[in-house]
Amino acid sequence: MEPSRVSPLNMPLNSGTKEFCIGRMVTKFGLLTIGAARGLRTAKARMEELTKSWPGDYVVFVRHTGRVVAKVRSGFQRA
């Protein structure tokens, strides 16, 4: 049996579950992966939390396919 490998985000690469990555758009075509979650609801909730403290454009995508499954955009609040 092959040992379980771990990704840089400390998630098993061969866990057999859908893994979702959370990314922040840094340019029109550039994406900074900032986290991961095992469930879509969890990933969406984390993405919403991030918009409150770090405004910007965020996406959730399926790790294995790269398919974007959720997006959110937040702007800077001016007082």
N, C-alpha and C positions, 0 to 999 in steps of 0.2 A: 504494500500500500504506500502510495506516494505521500510524503508529509504535506500538510496544509501550508501553502505559501501565503504571505501577508503582503498587502499592498502598502504603499507609502502612507495611506490614510488609516492604517491598522485594521483593515477589514480583510477577512479571508477572500482570496481570489476565486476559490472554487467552492464557495459556500452553498451554491445551488439555489439561493434566493435572489430575488430581484434587488439589486443594489442601485440606489439613486445618488447621483453626485449633485452638489450644489455649486454653481459657478457664478462669478461676478464678471460681467462684461467690462473689459478695460479699454478696448477699442472696438471699432465696428466689427472686426473679425477676431479679436483677441479675447480669450476666456481664461480667467484665473480660477482654478478649482479650489474651493475653500472648505469643503466638507463633504460628508457622505452620510447616508441614512439607509436603513434597511426597508423602510416603508415610504410610500409616496406621501401619505399624510404627514409623517414626521418631517420629511424633506421640505414640504410646502410650509409647514409651521416654522421651521428654522429659517427658511428664506424670508418669511414675513418679519421675523424677529430682527434679522440682519438689516432690513430696509429702515428700521427705526433708528439704529445707531450708526449705520454706514450707508447712506443713500446711494442709489445707483440702480443699474439694471441687472437683474439676477435671472438665472434659469436653473431648472432641475432637469437633469437628463439621465437616461438609463445608461449605467456604466458599460454594459457589454455591447450596446448598439450605437450609443451616442445620440439617440433620438431624444429631442427636447419634448418634455411632457408638461412643463409649467413655466410661466414667465411672469415677472413682476417688475414694474418700473417705479422708482420713487425719486423725487427731486429734493433738492435742498429746501428747507423751510426758512424763509426770511422773516425776521421779526420786524 
